[in-house]
Structure formats: structure tokens, C-alpha cells
């Protein structure tokens, strides 16, 4: 009986260790890019909502990314997909990331997105009437609505 309890304890201990060192999955599908603007009292905040075109076996997968901001240019690199920790809802769903761009005043901002073997460069143009998201080449990305009315 003590051996069985010892073996069960060892199995549980090893299972916990594996969960702590979760390996990232590759970003192996196109990325869908949408933009939102949330208006607060005296300013607004722009957010990119990035989802994978690929659905995963349950909801809660997270796109891991690095964001660099230099002058009027955003560089966003997606390094992997992190499975949900613990349990997850057993419904198909994409991996997601929410990327805050902050308060963008009127002007043109460069944006580059890297993931897997893809790299796409474009711009975000902000005016009083709209925000326009435009990429030179859209290989590896999907932009369902490139204009956001303000």
C-alpha cells in the first residue's frame, strides 16, 4: 500500500513539474488583426486584437508577443502560443493577444508584425474621422476591416 501511495505521489509531482515548464507551441497560422478605440474622459486608447486563424482544442490559448516602440513605429513579434494553465473550456477557439497602442494623436505610425516565417510592414494612419490600418503585403495576416470610424 505504501508503494502505491509513493508511486502516486511521484506521478503527481512529475506532472506538476511538467505543467510549470510549459513549452510554447509555434505560431503556425495566419493572424487576424482588428483595431478598437476606447474613449475615456479626455483621451482615447487604441488596441490591436490579434487572433490566430487556426482554432485550438479549447479556449484560453494566448499569443505570446514582444512589443517594441521607437519613435512613431511599433514592432510586434509573436514568439509562440501558450496553452491555458489548468482547465479550459472545451470549445474550439483561436489564440489571442490584446496589444495596447496607447493614445495615438493624428498622424502616421509604422507597424511591423513578425510571426513564424512571415514579416509584414504597414502603417496606421489616424485622422479626426477614422483610423486606417494598411499593410504593403498581407502574407500571413488577415485584416477584415482596415478602417475604424471615429
Secondary structure, 3 states (H helix, E strand, C coil): CHHHHHHHHHHHHHHHHHHHCCCCECCCCCEEEEEEEEECCCCEEEEEEEEEEEEECCCCCEEEEEEEEECCEEEEEEEEEECCCCCCCCCCEEEEEEEEEECCCCEEEEEEEEECCEEEEEEEEECCCEEEEEECCCCCEECCCCEEEC
